[in-house]
Amino acid sequence: MSQVHAPQVVKLTSPGVGHVAPVAELARRLAAHHGFTSTIVTYTNLSSPTNSSALASLPPGVSTTALPEVPIDDLPADAHIVTRILIVVQRTLPHLLALLRSLLDTPAGITVFLTDMLCPAALAVAQDLGVTRYVFYPSSVMSLSMLLDAPELARTTTCEFRDLPEPDRANPVYDLLVDLCLDYLHGDGFIVHTLDAMEYETLEALKDLSDKGVYPPTYAVGPFLRSCSDKSAEHHCMRWLDGQPDGSVLYVCFGSGGTLSSTQTTELAAGLEASGQRFLWVVRLPSDKDSCGSYFGPGDHVDDPLIYLPEGFTERTRGTGLVVPQWAPQVEILGHRAWGGGGAVGWVPVALRVELVAGDGVLGRAGAGMAAIRRAEDERREARARRSGAASERPGGRGGAAGGGGRGDEGADGGREGPIARKKARQLQAEASKASVPDGPAHQALAAVVDMWKCAPSSPAVAAGGL
């Protein structure tokens, strides 16, 4: 009697804790609830201690492996972080091909191959091997829709984005990202770490386009909630938060890679001080050359980032603010009663998120090139309004709530818009809590995707060939 092997998922993740951590959590869920084994594939290039820590304490059945290091010393020293990542992805494709072939030759084979949002070039490798393949997208559906529309934007326009500090099209990363967006079309679908209630309109718009054969289908399987750790709860900033009024503290952090220049650091410090707002600011070493300089952590730097703050800043703001060098326990902070920025869940904060790709102007300002998505969204809004007999809603620009700056004990209310944003955040928090309970919408959405994977034809071992 032949032995039955657990289905196996191979997950290729790009560097950066914001990419690695959700992949690890997905692997845990697939193992715990669906009986899948997983192989998480990382890159030796551009690795960091923060990436390694995100892969610690994986459950049985989840293994990791790293693609060999490839040379990138021919790239300019100031090459954009996305350029570096995409070049590494391209140059490791032969190693990935060999790895997938070896896994196909195992008794378990490969049930499905998942590639990170920055590694869709790998989809062609899996496609050539006959493997079912999806893009795991750990960011928002809105940003995915922007990327999907980027090739059309590039094809139909020739102008520069004049409001940016440098011409986009002159940046080498521009063409690389357009190719990345085209590579998405080699996938069988998108697994997105988002909440249906948070991005319903955009998800429905993408569904309409998918039904028409424009894009692969999109599945919202979030949120993945990471529980607070006892060790992180002991961080000194948590004790400071304990002493602050409810909803009064603005959390300032620019993601795992966001790096301010020296001037921006000074200006932000001046703004926080002048506002009188209670704040907790995670300060990293500034860089006047690389806006993603913190992406892989502090590296060999030994400087204290606090010495780059304006003289006397920490003393003058001691009563209202706290600055923390390099790192703070974000999940614990966003779950604390004193945080006042507004957000859905600790794992999916809404306020003060920095989408580095869009923020650096690689593909233009938010909203550029969004014609197809916006038309689909507008048509759906108008149809819904007609059905309800109400007046048509006017499209309200980009989605997403944001926390603003109140003053002192009044909380981070952000003027007139602040209370509205905070109310919306509370509603989303309730939706996220409902979605993430056992057998809730998030678990059901992932289970539906897993059922599709299990029904897909198994991928046999493929004879030798080459890229």
N, C-alpha and C positions, 0 to 999 in steps of 0.2 A: 504494500500500500504506500503510495507516494506521500511524502511529507508536505504539508501545507505551510507555506512561508508567509509571514506577515507582509502586507504591501509596504513598499518602500518609496519615500519621497526624497528626492535630492534637491537641496536648496542652496543656490549660489547667492551669497550676500556680498554686497560691496562694503568697503571699510566705513567706519563711523558707527558709534554706538546707537544712533537713531535708526540705523539699518539692521545692525546685528541683533539688538535686543528684541525687536518684534519677531524676527525669524526664530530666535530661541524660544520665545513664548509660544509661537505657533507650533513648533516641534513638540513642546510639552503637551499642548492640547491634543495634537494628533495622536500622541502616544497614550495619553491618559483616557481619552474619550472615544478614540476610533481605531485603536490597535495598530497604528502605523509605526514603522521604524523610520528613522530619518538620518540622512547624512548631510551635515551642514558644511558647505565648501566655502572657504575664505581665501584671501590672497595674502601671500607672504609679503609682497610689496605693500607699503603704506599701512602695515599693521601697527597696533598700539596697545598699551596695557588696558585701556578702557574697553577695547574690543574683546580682549581676552577675558576680562572680568564678566562681560555680558554672557559669555559662554560657559561660565563656571556652574557647577552643580546641575548638570543636565541629567535627566532621568535615564534609566536603562533603555536601550533601544535607540538612543540618539547619540550619534558619533560625529566627530568633526575631522576634517582634513583640509590642508592648505595647498593651493596651487603653487608650484615652484616660483621663486623670484625670477623676474625678467628685467633686463637692463632698461633703465629710463634716463640714464645720465646724459643722453643726447637732447633732452628737453631743456628749455631755458630754465634758469633758476627761479624765475618769477612766473612760471607756467601756472595757470589757474588750476585749482584743485580738481575741478571737473575734468579738465584736459588730462591731468595726470591719471585720474581714475579710469577714464575711457581708453587711454592708451594702454594702460596695464591690462584692461579687459581684452582689448584686441590682441595683445601680444601673448596672452596666456591661453587663447582659444585652442591651440594644438594640445596643450596640456589638459585642458578640459575635455577635449575629444577623447584622449587616451583614458582619462578617469571614467567617463561615462561608459566607454566600451568595457572597461574592466568591471564596472558595476552591473552592466547588462549581462555579463557572463556569470554572475553569481546566481545561486538558486532563487533569490528573491527578485532579481531583475530590477527594473525601475518602473514604478506605477505612474509617476508624474514627476516632471522636472519643473521646479520653480526658480525663476531668476529675479534678482533684485531690479528695481526701477532704473538703476544706472548700468545694468549689465544686459540689456536686451539683445546685444550682438550674439550672446550665447544661445538665443532661441534657434538660430539657423543651424547650429551644431546639433541640438536635440531634434530638430525637424529632419535633418538628414539621416538621423538614426531611427526615425520613426517613433520617437518618444512624445507622449502627450506633454504639453508645455504651457505654462502660465507665467505671467508677470506678477510677482508679489510686490504691491505698491504700498509702502508704509506711510505715505503722506496723504493729502486730501484728494478727493475726487476732482475738486476744482482745479488743482494744479495739474492733475492728469489730463483733464480736458484741454488745458492750455497747451500742454506738450503735444497732444494728439493733433491739434490744429496748427502747430508750428510749421510743418512742411508746406502747408498751403499758404501760410503767411509769407514764408520765404520765397515761394514760387511767384506770388502775385504782387509783391512789393519790392522796391529797390532802394527805398529811402533809408536814411539812418534815423535812429531815435534821438532827436536833438536834445531832449531833456536829460540825457545820460552824460556822464563825464567823458566817455569815449565812444567812438562809433562801434556799435555792436558787430557789424559784419566784418570789421577789421580784426576782431578777436578770433584766434584760431578755434576757440571752443564753440563758436557759433555753428560752423559746418558740422562739427562733431555731434552737437546736440540735435541738429536737424536729422542727421543719419540715425541717431538714437531713436528719435520719434518714428522714423520709418521702420526701424527694426521691431517696434512694438507690434506691427501688423503680422509678424510671423508667429505670434502667440495664439493659443486657443481661448484666452480670456485673461481678465485682470482680477486678482484677488486683492482687495483694497482694505486697508486697516482703517476703516471709517465707520461712522454710525449712520444708518439710513435716515434717522430723524434729523440729523445735523445737516445732511446734504441731499435731501430728498429731491429737490428740483433738478439739480445737476445729474443725479443718478438716473432720474426718469428721462432727462434729455439724452443722456448717453444710451439709455435703453432704446429709445426711439431710433437713434442712429445705428445702433447695433442690429436692430430688427430689419433695417434697410440694407444691412451688409456693409456699412461704412467702416465700423470698428468691431473688434472682438467684444463679446459681452463682458460686463463688469459686475462683480459680486462684492457687496459690502459685508464684511465678516467681523467688524469691530464692535465694541472696543475690547482690546486685550488689556485687562487690568492687572497690574503688578501690585501685589500686596506690599505694605510698608515693612521694612526690615527693622529689627530691634537695634541693630548697629547704627543704621542711619538716623533712627529716632534719637540717638544720643548726641548727635551733632550739636555744637553750641548754638547754632542759629535757631534750632528748635526751642531751646530754652528761652532765647530772646523773643521768639514769637509768642511763647506762653505768656509773656508779660504785656502783650499788645492788645488793644480792644478788638472785638470781633469785626471782621471785614474792613480793617483799616489799613492793611499793608499792601503796597504795590510790589509785586515780584518782578525784578528786571533781570532777564537772562536772554542771551541771543543764541540759544541752541548749542549743540555740541561743537559747532564750527565757527559761529559768528565771531569775528574779530574786529574791534573798532580801531580806528587810527588814533594817534595821540591827540589830535585836535578833537575828534569825535568824543573821546573819553573825557576830555576837559569840558566840552560843551554839555555832555550828558550830566556830568557832575554838577555843573552850574545850574542846569535846569531842575535837577532834583532838589538842590539846596534852596533855590528860589521858590519852588512850589510849596514847601512846607509839608509835603506829603510824606507819610510814613513809608519807608521802602526797605526792601532787602535786595541788594544788588550783588550778583555774582560777577566779579571783576576778573578779566583775563588780561594777559600781557598784550598791550596794543601793538599793532603792526601798521606801518605806513605803506607797506608794499603788498600785503596779502590779506584780503578781507575774509579769508577762510583759514587763517594761520593757526587757529585753535582746533582745527578739525581732528587732529590726531593727538590732542593733549599737549601739555607743556613741553614734551620731549626733554632735551637736555638743559633747558633754561633753568637757571637757579635764581633769577631775579624775582623779587616779590612784586606782583603787579600793583600792589597798593602804593608803591613809591611813585607811580606815574599819575596819581591823582593830584589835584590842585593842593598846594600847601595848606595845611590846616583843615582840609575838607572833613576828614573823619572826626576831628574834635568838634567842629562847628555843628555837625549833623548827628552827634552822638545821641541826642535826645529823641530823634525821630527816625534815624536810619541805621542800617547795619550793612557793611560791605564785607563780602566773603571772597577770599582769593580762590580762583581757579574752579572750584567745584562746590556744589551744595546738593543735598538730597531732594531733588525736585518733586518726586512723587509725594514725599512726606510734607513738603512745603505747601503744595497745591491742595493737600487734604486738610491743612490746618485751618481752624476756625478764624484765625486772624488774617488770612489771605483775602484781599479785597479786589482782585483783578477780574474775577468772573471767568468761569470755565466749565466745561462739561464734566470731565473726569480727570483725575490726576494724570492718567496716561495720555490723555488727549487734550492738553490745555488749549484754550481758545485765545487767551490774551497774550499779547507780546510775543507771538510766534514769528520767527524769521525764516521765510522760505528762501534759502540762500541762492538757489538757481535763479528764481525770478527776481529776488532782491538785488542781485548783482547785475541785472539788466541783460542777461544772456539772450533771452528771447523777447525782451521788451517789457514795458510796464504792464502791470496786471490789467487784464481786459483786452490787451492788444491781440488780435487774431482769434477772437472768441466768437466770430459771427455765427458760425453754425450752431454752436452750443446755445448762444443767447437766443437765436431764432426758435430753437426747439423749446427752450425754457419759456419764452414769451408766449408761444402758441399754447403750451400746456396751461399757463396761468390764465390766459384769456378764455380757454375752453372751460376751465374750472369755474371761472367767474360767471360765465354765461349759464352754466348748469345751476349755479346757486342763485342766479338772478341778481347778483351783486354787480356793482361797477367793476370794470376790469382793473386789476392791480397794475400799477406801474412798476416796471423792473427797477429794483433798488440797488443796482451796482453789485459789487462783490459781496459774497456772503461772509458770515463769521462775526462773532461778537468781539468786542475789545474792551478791556478795562481801561479806565481813564484815571486822571489824577484829581482826587478831591483834596481836602486839606485836613491835616491833623486827625482828630477823632471822628470827623465826619465820614471817613472811609473813602475808598477809591471810587467815587461816584461819577467822575468824568462829566460834570455839568448836567445839562438836561438829558443828554443821551445815556449817561451812566446808569441811572436806575432802570432804563429800558433794557440796556445790555445785560445788567445783572439779573433782571427778571428772566430774560431769555436764557441766560446761562443756567439759572436754577431749573428751568424747564428741561433744558438739554441734559442737565445732571440727572434729573429724574428719569428721563428716557434712557440714558446710558445705564443707570442702575437696573432698570427693568430689562434692558437688552442683555446685560451680562450675568443675570442670575442663571442657575442651572435650568436648562431647557428654555431659556429666553431666546429672543430673536437672534442674538449674535451666535449662540450655539446652534440654533436651527439653521442659520444661513451657512455656517461652516459645514454642518452635517449634510446639507443639500449638495454642496460642492464636493464633499468627500464621496457621496453616493455616485456622482458623475464620474469621479476618478475611478472608482471601483468597477464601474460598468464599461469603462474605456477598454479597447483591445490592449492586451498586454504587449509590451515591447520586447521582441526577441533580440538575442544577440545579433549584431550586424557584422558582416565580413569586413576585413580591413580595407580602409580607404584613406583619404587624406583631405585636408582642407586646401 
